[in-house]
Amino acid sequence: MVANTLKLFLEIQKKHFKTAFISKSDAFINTLLMIINNMSFAFMWWVLFQNRQSVNGWTFDEMLILFSITCNAFAIYALFFRGIDNIYRYIDSGSLDNFLVSPRSPLFMLSTSHSTFVNWGDFMCGFLAFYLSSYASLPNLFLIIIFSIYGFLLLFGFQLSIASVAFKTPNLERLGHNFLIAFLIFWHQPASIFVGWLKVIFFTAIPAGFMTLLPVEMLREFSWLTFLYMNIGCLGFFFLGIWLFNRGLKNYSSGNRFGVR
């Protein structure tokens, strides 16, 4: 079963790759523009830290690590599982039926149904940021890869949790998009600036803190307790999203639109 699912996943990604390269020039130019956009964001923080040594204990090195993890995590999501973004539209239009008739998991087929090739640029920027930081080492590279996977699980679970509300309430696409933007804004800020009630939001309603504050703390000084907190937060939201989606499917009313995927 696992081998067959993996084979199907690779076939789907192969199809996305071929689609992206229908116009090779567009694929490469858009990826280059993504890299430039990301590096301009990193440059902005570099300028800020030239004028200020640290922000509540965070230096530019910590920002590079944050940038590395978030870029890699978002790249995994956008390249391989971005179909989640379309759940609102599928539910409202009734075209979710196309995924329900598949013998495979509807969530698997839905989440892998869309990909954005330009996000390979995020991977490049993510590993470049790690290389430029003072934390660059082989053991830390292993941790960065692990943290990036956890970051993907958190982002996937959060987005799926919000999207699953559409089973109960229609026309939520814009609100869901705004929640994602809010999450990404929190995700790219120095975690040390969030104190008091903002820190509560940072770990609950918009739980970016599990992937910004905790990984940096563990690179500074690894702690199994901190790693446990990260597991609870990231895996908790991941499984919450899956549970909400499956629960929502039980209340889904077919749009009577059937197709073959």
N, C-alpha and C positions, 0 to 999 in steps of 0.2 A: 504493500500500500504506500509506504513512504517513498520507495523507489519510483513508483508510478507517478506519484504527485510531484516528485522532484523532476522527473522527465517532462511532465506536462508544463511545469513552471519554466523550465529551460526552453521549451518550444514556444511558449508565450513570449518570453523575453526575446527570443530570436526573431519572432514576428515583429515585435516593437522596434527592434534594432533595424530590421530591413525597412520598415515604414519610415523611420527617422532618416534613413539614408537614401530615400527617394530623391532628395535634393541634397547632395553632399555638401555643397557650398553653404546652404542654409544651416545645416547641422553644425558645421565647424564654426561659422561666424557667430551663431547664437550661443554656442558653448564658450567661445572667446569673450563675447560680451558678458556672459554670466561671470566669468573669471574676473574681468575688469570691474564689474559691479561689486563683487565680493572684496576684491583687493582695495577698492576705493573706501569701502566700509572699514576695513582694517587700518587703512592709512589715516582715516579720521580719528580713530582711537590712538594711533601712534602720535599724531599731532597733539592730542589732548594730554597724553602722558609725558610729552616733552615739556609741557608747562606745569605739570603737576606730577610729582614722583609717584604717588599712589592714591587710590580711592578707597578709604577704609581698609587699608592693608592689601589691596589688590594692585599689582603693577601691570605693565604691558604684557609681561610673560603670562600672567594668569588670564588676561584677555585673549592671548593667542591660543591658549589651551581651550578656553571656552569656545572660541571661534572654530577651532579644529573639530571639537566634538559635535557642535551644533551643525556645522556644514556636512560632516559625514553622516550624521543621523538623518538629516533632512534629505540627503542624496539617496540613502537607502529607501526612504519612504517614497520620494518622487519618482525614482527610477523603476521601482519594482511593485509598489502597492498604492499608487496614486488614484486608483479607481474609487477609493473611499470618498474622494472629493465630490463624486457624482451621485452619491446615494440620494441626496435630496431630490435631484432631478428624476432619478429612476423611480423613486417612490411616488412623487407627484404625478408623473406621466403614466405610471403603470407599467413601464418597461422593465421593472425589476423581475417581471415574469420570465424574461429571457434567461435569467440566471437560475431561477427556481426549477426549470425543467431540465437543467444539467444534472447528470449523475454525480458530479463533483460537489463539494461544499459550495453553497451559494456565496458565502463570504470570501472564500478563496478565489472563485471565478470573478467576483465583483471587484475585489481589491487589486487583482492583477490585470484588470481590463484596460488600464490606462497607464501611460508612462510618458515622462518628459525628458528627452535625451539631453537637453541642455544642462541638466543637473549633474552630469559627469564633471562639469566645471566645479561643482561644490566639492566633489571628492578631491580634485586636484588642489583646490585652495585649502581644504581641511588638512591634508597631509603636509602641504607646504608650510602652513601656520605652525604645525607641530615641530617641523624641522627647524624653523626659525626661532623657536622658543628655547629657553635655557633648560627646559625639561626633556629635551630630545635625547632619548636613549632607547636601546632595544627593549628593556623591561617596560618602560613607560609607553612605548609604541603598542605593546601587547595590551596594556591597560586602556589606551586610547581606543583601540578597536573594540574592546569589551564595552567601554562606556558608550561608544557610538551606537552599538547594537541596543543597549538599554535605552538610549535616547530615542531610537526609532520606535521601540516598543511603547514608550511613554507617549510619543507623538501620535502613533497609530491608535492607541487606546483612547487618548483624549479626543481625537477627531472622530473616532467611531462612536464614542459615547454621546457626543453632541449631535452627530448625524442621526443616531438612532431615535432621537426625540421626534424626528420627522414622521415616524410611524404613527405618532399620536397627534401631532400638530403639523398641518401642511404649510407650504410656502416658507420654509425656514432657511432656505439656501443663503440668503444675504446675512442673516443673523449668525449662521454657522460659519460663514466666511469671516465675519467680524471677530468671532471667538478665536478662530485660527490665527488671525492677524495679531490679536492681543497676546496670544500664547507666544508667537514668534518674537514679538516686541520684548516681552519679559525674558525670553530665551536668550536674547542677545545683549543683555545689560549685565554689568558687574553685580553679582549676587550680593556683594557686601553693602550695596546702597539700600537694600530692602530691610527695614527694621520695623518693629512694632506690628501693627495690624497689616501693613503691607507684606510682611514676611508670612503672616498667616495665609493671605491670599496666594502668596508665592508657592505655597505647598498644598493648597486645597482647590479653590475654584479655578485657578490657572496654575497648575502644578509644575511650572517650569523649574522650580528650585531643586527638584530631585535630579535634574540633569545639568544644572549650572553650578550651584554651590557645592554639592556633595562630591562630584568627581574631582574638582579642583582641590578640595580639602584632602582627598585621598592621595592625590599626586604629591601634595606637600608632605603629608605624613599618613601612610596607609593605616586604616583602622577597619577591622572586621565589623565593628558595630555600625560604622558609617556605611559600609557596604551592605549590611543588612537593611538599613533604612532605605537605601537606594533600591534594593530588591523589592521591598514592601511597596514603595511608591510606584515604581515603573511597572512591575508585574501586576500590581493591584489595579492600576488604571487599564492595563492591557486586557486583563481578564474581565474587568468591569465592562469595557467596551464590547467584548464578544458576548457577554451575558445579556447586555441591553439589546444588542442586535438580534440575537436569537429570540429574545422575549418579544421584540417588536415584530418579528416575522410571523408570530402566532396571531397578531392582530392585523396583519397586512391584508388588505382587500385587493384581489387581483384586478388589474386593469384590462384583462382579457386581450392582452397583446402578447402573442407568442412569436418567437423567432428562433433561429438556430445560431448557436455560437460555437 
